């Protein structure tokens, strides 16, 4: 199975892009940022939102959508998150993507989404997150996390750990409530 690749089309808000970068690191996804960006990646708000995960992130910057297509257009299958999609991500069979192809989850900019001409050419690959009819959309970083999680779940959580690594797999079993309350005892 290929890898999940997250694509942000002209992201505008540094905190959203930073949070998405952190989620990409957590799920071992590649990140593609299509410009023009609404911020500089040296922006302190962007770096703060990554919480230092930019160090481990695998990301690529593109000047525009055409440059992204010429670089990645034949490397995988594209799926577009849009409020105009008619199926939830759970209805897409991400397992059906060819083994040597990556899965590209493409998300639009916060103010206007993905251009209609791009979406119209890929109607069978558009999806939406079901939500109350009175809600226009979710925050971009929250929506990205939902889509990444669903895709990752379907393909078996590749590149992730199923147990706690930093404090140890048996941390809770070894944890002593009394010792935490009375560290001197």
N, C-alpha and C positions, 0 to 999 in steps of 0.2 A: 504494500500500500504506500502511496506517495505521502507527502507531508501536507499538513494544513498551512496554507499561506493566507494571511489576512491583508487585504488591500484597502487602504484609506484613500478615497478619491477627494483630493483637495481639502483635507481637514483644516478647520478654522480655529479650533480651540485647543491650546497647548495641553491643558489638563486632560482633556478627553484622549488625545493622542498618546500622552504619557501613560495614562491608565491602561489603554489598549496595549501599549508596548509591554507593560508589566504583565498583563494577561497572556500575551504571546510568549513571554519568557516562561511563565508558569505552565503553559501547555505545549511548550517546545514547538511553537509555530514561527514561521518566517513572517516578517512584516514588510509591506511595500507602501511607501508614502508617495502619492502622485501629486505633484505640484500644479499650480502654485500653492504653497502652504500658507495658511493664515498666520504663521508665526515662524520664528527662527528656531531651529533645534537647539540652539545655544540658550534659548529663553529659559530663565530660572524657573518659571512656572512649569514648563515642559519637563525639565530635569527633575524638579521636585516631585511631579506626578509619577515619574518612573521609579521613584524611591531607590535610585541607584541601579535599577535593573538594566539601564541602557548599557552598562558594562557587559552584560551577557546577551543582549538582544542581537538578533541577526536581522538587520533591516537594510533596505535599499531605497534610495531617493530617486525619483524620476521627475524630469522637467514637466512632463505632460502625459496624457493618456496614450498617445501614439507611441511615445518612447517606451512606456510600460508594455504595450501590446507587442512591439517589436522584440522586446527582451523576453517576455513570458508567454506570449500568445499561443505557443505550441507545446508548452510544458505541462499543461493541466486542463482541468475543467473549471469553468467560471460559474459562480452562483452569486446572484445579486440580491442583497437585502434592500427591500423598498416597501414603503407603506402601501404601494400599489400591487404587491404580490398577492397571490390568491391561495397559497398554501403555506403552512407553517414549516419551519426547518425540519421538524420531525417527520414530515411527509416526503422529504427528499431522501433518496437512497444513496447516501455518501459511500456506502460499501461497494456500490456499483461502479465507482470510478476505476478505470483501468489501473492495474497495480503499479505501473511505472509513471503514472501521472499524479501531479499534485492537485489538491482541492483548493481553489481560490475563492475565498469569501470576500466579496467586494461590497464595501459600505460607502455611502456618499457623504458629502459634507453636511455639516449640521444645519445650515440654513435652507438648502435646496435639494439635498440628496444627490443621486446620480442623474446626469442629464437624461431627459426623456428619450432622446434618439438612441442612446446606448441601451436603455431598458427595453424599448420597443423592439429592438433587434434580438432580444433574448427573453421573450415572454415566458418560455418554458423553463427558464432558469431563475425566475424571480420568486422570492419568498418573503414572507412577513412574519413578525411575531404577533400572534393573536393578543388582542387587548380590548379593553372597553371601547365601544364605538365613539365615545366622547373624547377619547385621548388621541391626539394626532400622532404622537411618537414617544418613544423612550429616549433617555439620554443615550448618546452614541456609544459611550464606553460600556454602559449596561447592556445595550442591545448586542454589541460585539461579544461580550462575555457569554450571553445566552446562546448565540449562534455557534461560537467556538466550542462551548460545552456540548451542545447537541451533536455537532459533527464529531468531536472527539469521542463521545460516548458510543456513537454508532461504529466507529472504526477501532474501538478497543483501547482508548486512551494511550496512543503511542507516545513514547518518550517521556512518560510521567511515572512517578512513584506512587504506589498504593499504600505506602506506610510513611510515617514520620521519619525523616532522615537526620535532621539537625540535632534533635534532642534524643533520638533513638526510638526504635520501633516499640520498645516496652516501657516508654517513659511513664505512662499512667499506671501501669502495673507496679512500678517501682516507686511511684510518688507517695509520699507520706504527708497526709494532711496535718498531722500533729507537728511534724518537723517544719513544715512551712509556717505554721503559726508561732512556733517556738524554736527559732533557729539555733539558740544556744543550748537546747536540751539534747 
